[in-house]
Amino acid sequence: MTRRKQPDFIKGTAAHRRTEGDYLSVLLDTVTLDDWREVVGNTLQAAKDGDAQARSWLAQYLVGKPEIKAQTSRIPCWLQRSRNARMNSGGAT
């Protein structure tokens, strides 16, 4: 019978696995609001200077990710809606 490898533990008086909370705690203790304000300010300036990744990052936090994707069909959306309406009402095309 083989033994399982023991998980890595943080040294201390109690056995403790590193968790997301541990890492988040260190992040919050290290990055001050002034540091974060500077990061956001630099990102804003980069976005204004044409940096697409900076614009994307800011937009994700300001307006969120889009829930629907743009239609990629070659059929115009007005025609597609018309076809869908006819199919749902029982008409055939």
C-alpha positions in Angstrom: 0.0 0.0 0.0 1.4 3.4 -0.9 1.2 6.4 1.3 -0.2 9.7 0.1 2.1 12.7 0.0 1.3 15.0 2.9 0.2 18.5 1.9 2.5 21.5 2.5 1.8 23.2 5.8 2.7 26.6 7.1 5.3 26.3 9.9 3.8 27.2 13.3 2.1 25.7 16.3 -0.9 24.4 14.4 -1.1 22.5 11.2 -2.7 24.7 8.6 -3.1 24.5 4.8 -2.5 27.6 2.9 -5.9 28.9 1.6 -7.1 31.6 -0.7 -7.9 33.6 2.5 -4.2 33.4 3.6 -3.1 34.9 0.3 -5.8 37.5 0.3 -4.9 38.5 3.8 -1.3 39.1 2.9 -2.4 41.1 -0.2 -4.7 43.3 1.8 -2.1 43.8 4.5 0.5 44.8 1.9 -1.3 46.9 -0.7 -2.6 50.1 0.8 -5.4 52.2 -0.6 -2.9 54.8 -1.8 -0.9 52.0 -3.6 -4.1 50.8 -5.3 -5.1 54.4 -6.2 -1.7 54.8 -7.9 -2.2 51.5 -9.8 -5.6 52.6 -11.0 -4.4 56.0 -11.9 -1.5 54.6 -13.9 -3.9 52.2 -15.7 -6.2 55.0 -16.5 -3.4 57.0 -18.1 -2.2 54.0 -20.0 -5.8 53.4 -21.3 -6.0 57.1 -22.4 -2.7 56.6 -24.2 -4.1 53.8 -26.2 -3.3 50.7 -24.2 -6.0 48.2 -25.1 -5.3 45.9 -22.1 -5.6 48.8 -19.7 -8.9 49.8 -21.3 -10.2 46.3 -21.1 -9.1 45.9 -17.4 -10.8 49.2 -16.4 -14.0 48.4 -18.4 -14.2 45.0 -16.7 -14.3 46.7 -13.3 -16.4 49.7 -14.3 -19.1 48.1 -16.4 -18.5 44.3 -16.0 -18.2 41.6 -18.6 -20.9 41.5 -21.2 -23.4 38.7 -20.6 -24.2 38.1 -24.2 -22.0 38.0 -27.2 -22.4 39.9 -30.4 -24.2 38.0 -33.1 -21.7 36.6 -35.6 -24.2 35.2 -38.1 -24.1 36.6 -41.6 -27.9 36.8 -41.6 -28.9 40.4 -40.5 -30.4 40.4 -37.0 -33.7 41.8 -38.2 -34.1 39.0 -40.7 -33.1 36.4 -38.1 -35.7 37.8 -35.6 -38.3 37.6 -38.3 -37.5 34.0 -39.1 -37.5 33.1 -35.4 -40.9 34.7 -34.9 -42.4 32.8 -37.8 -40.9 29.5 -36.6 -42.2 30.1 -33.0 -45.7 31.0 -34.3 -46.0 27.8 -36.2 -45.4 29.3 -39.7 -43.0 27.4 -42.0 -40.3 28.9 -44.3 
